[in-house]
Amino acid sequence: MRKLGARLTFAAALSAVALSGGGCATPGPLHVYSVATATAPEIRDEGPAPAISVPTFLAAGESITGFAYDPFTDHFFLRLAPGNRIRVVDRPARAIKREFTVEKLPTDGGGDLALRPRDGRLFLALTHEPALMELSRFGDFVRQIALDAPAAGVAIDATRDHMLTLDETGKKITVHDLAGAALAQISLDRAVALGSLGYDGDRREIYAPLAGNATIGVFDEHGRLQRKLPIAAEFLDVGPRSFLRMF
């Protein structure tokens, strides 16, 4: 692991003040949610029973470029191409909750997105541009966050209120504060596929599809591969299922 700034290590970055945990949802067991391909008809749920698949509701010609789960509302967020739309799918109802268009996004495709459960803020990668766009849960523009390099995958550490971005080599993750400043870097000991990233803040584990493999890799906070999940996925997210939903 390479240090940045005044010898700030990743471990130090993770020890920053934890988020307040706003809301009153009670977390349940961790689930791994995945979409096999950009045009897959369903979202799979790998977790304690009951674990059922949920439709993506893709129309002809539509594809997914980013995917996130909100444990407070029990909703999936699908970033769609072509266009600049986001579809919100209600997991228990197995129905489309809403869709919205983000006028500031390019209409020729997009990248990954991540969600901060505390307030439902969305963080969208801008393809080949060193920046993230932050939106409200309903698609209202909040701000653009400058980064040092484009993000090929985005995840939120909800425990410490940090952002994690994957670089375009698939072998390096940068930890950022919410202003976009780099706090630390993690070198992965296995390359991962570009396009999707998940993070479990309680266990401090990184989830990503492994490059060239039909498996998901789970890495520790130092970038060491801990285990493989036999799940073929192009997109994924992880999160505890809420027992009390908030809308």
N, C-alpha and C positions, 0 to 999 in steps of 0.2 A: 504494500500500500504506500502511495506517495503522499507526503505531507504537503499542505498548501499553507501559505501565509506564515504566521508566527507559530510554526510547529503545531498547527491544529490538526490532530488526527481524526480519523473517522469515529473512533471511540469517543473522543471529546465532543465531536459534533452531535453524537447520539445522546449525550448526557445533558443536553440543553433542556430548558424548562419544558415540561410536557404540556400538551394542550389541555384546556379546561374541561373538554368532554361535554360541551353544551348539548342540551336536549336531554331526553329522559328515556331513550331506547335502552333496553337491556340486551347486551350482546350474548349470542349463543355460540355454539361450536363454529370453528373456522370452516368455510367452504371454499372450494376452488371452482370457479366458473370459467368455462372455456367455449370458444367457437372454433370449430375445426378448420374452416377456410373462410375466405372473405365473402363467399356466397352461400355459406352453410344455412340450412333452413331452421336450425335450432341452436339454443344455448344450453350447454350441458352443465349439470350440477354434480360435482364430485364432493360429497360430504355425507354426514350422517343422514340416515333415512328420516323422513321421506325426502328423497332427492329426485326431482322430476325435471325433464327438459322443458324449455320454454321456447316458443317460436320467435324467430327474428323478424318475421313479417316482411322479408325482402320481396320487392316486386321485381319483375323482369328488368334486367339491366342495372339493378342496384347492387352495390357491394359495401362491405364494412371496411373502414380504415382505422377505427379506434373503438375501444370497448372499456366500460367501467361499471362497477356495481356500487350502489348506495345502500349501506346496511340500515340507515335510519328510515328510509322510505320503502326499502325492499324493491327498488327499481333498478333496471339495467339502462345504461346510456350507450347508444350505438351511433357512432359518427359515420355518416353515409357519403358515398360517392356514386355517380357524379353529383356535384352541387355542394352546398354548404349547410346541410341539414343535420339535425340530431334527432334521433327517435328515442323516446323513453318508453320502456316496456315494463309493465307491472308484473312482477314475478308471480305472486299468488293468483292473480286474476288471469294470467296468461293472455294479456290483452295490451294493446297500445294505449298508454296513458296520455301521451301528447307527442307532438312533433313541433320543432321550431327551426327557423332559418336564422343563421348568423350572418348578417350582412357584411361584416368586416372580414369574413373568411374567404379565401379563394374558392372559386367554383370548379376548379379542375382537379379536385381530389384533396386528400388531407392526410394526417398522421394520427398518432395515438392520442388518447386523452385519459385523464385521471380525475378522480373526484375526492374532495376533502369532506368526510362525513359530518364534521362539526357544523358546517354551514352550507353544505351542498355546492360549494364553489367547484367549477370545472376548470381544468388546466389542459389546454390543447396545444399540441406540438404544431409548429408551422413548418411545412416541408422545406428542407434545405435552407431555412432561415434560423439564425441563432436567437430564437425567442419562443416564449410561450404566450398564449392568449388566455386570460382569466375571464370566466363568465359566471353569472349566477346560475343556480339550478334551473332557471327558466330561460336561459339564453341571453340575458342582458349583459352587455359588454361592461367589464370592470376596469381592465387595464391590460397592457402588453408588458411582459417581463423579459428584459434582455438577458441573454445567456452568452457564455463564451463560445459555444458551438451549437449546431443544430441538434435537436433531440430525436433519436430514432425510437424512443420509448419513454414513457413517463409514468411515474408512480408517486404516491403520497405516503409519507410516514406520518400517519394520523396521531401517533403517540407523541411525537416530538415536533410536529408541524414543520417538517422538512419536505422538500421535493427531491426526487431522484430521477436523473435522466440517463439514458443509455446513449453512448456515442455511436457514430456511423460505422465503426469497426466491429461492433458487437462484443467488445472485450473490456470496455471501461464504463463505469458508472460514476457520475458526479453527484454529490450531495449538495443541495443548495438551501439557503434560507428562503423565506417567502418573498424577499426582494430580488432573488435571482443570484445572489452572491455565492460563489463556490466555497463550500466549507471543507470538503475532503473528496478524495477520489478512491475508488475501489477497482482493482484490476481483477477481473474474473479469470479463473484458471481454465475455463472452457468458454469458447465463443457461443453466443446465443444469437438467435434469429432477430432480425430487426423488426420493429413494429409494435411490440407489446411488452409490458412490464407490470409486475405486481409486487407488493411489499406487505409483509406481516410485521407491524410495529411492535407487537408484544414479544414475538420470538426473534425479532431482528433478522428475518429471512427474506431473501429476494427470490422471486419466481419469474422464470422466463422460458419460452420455448427454446430448446437447444438447437443450434444450427445443424442442419443435416440429419436430425433425428426426429422420430415421431414420439418425442417425450418432452416433458417439462422438467427443467432443472431447478433445484432448490439450493440456493447458495447462502452461506453464512455472511456476517457483516464484514468479513475479511476477503470475500470473493471465492471462498473454497466451496466446491460442489459437495453438498452433503448427501443428497439422494436424488433419484429420478422418479418421476411419476409417469406411469405408462399411459399418457394422455396425448393424443395427437392434437395439437392446438396451434392456430395462427394468432389467436387473441385470447387473453386471459385476464382475470382479476381475482383477488382473494378478499375475503371479509367474513366477519362473524354475522350470522343471520340474526336479525332483530326479532325479539319476542313481542315488542311493542312498536308498531309502525307509526311514523310521523309523516305528514303529508305537506 
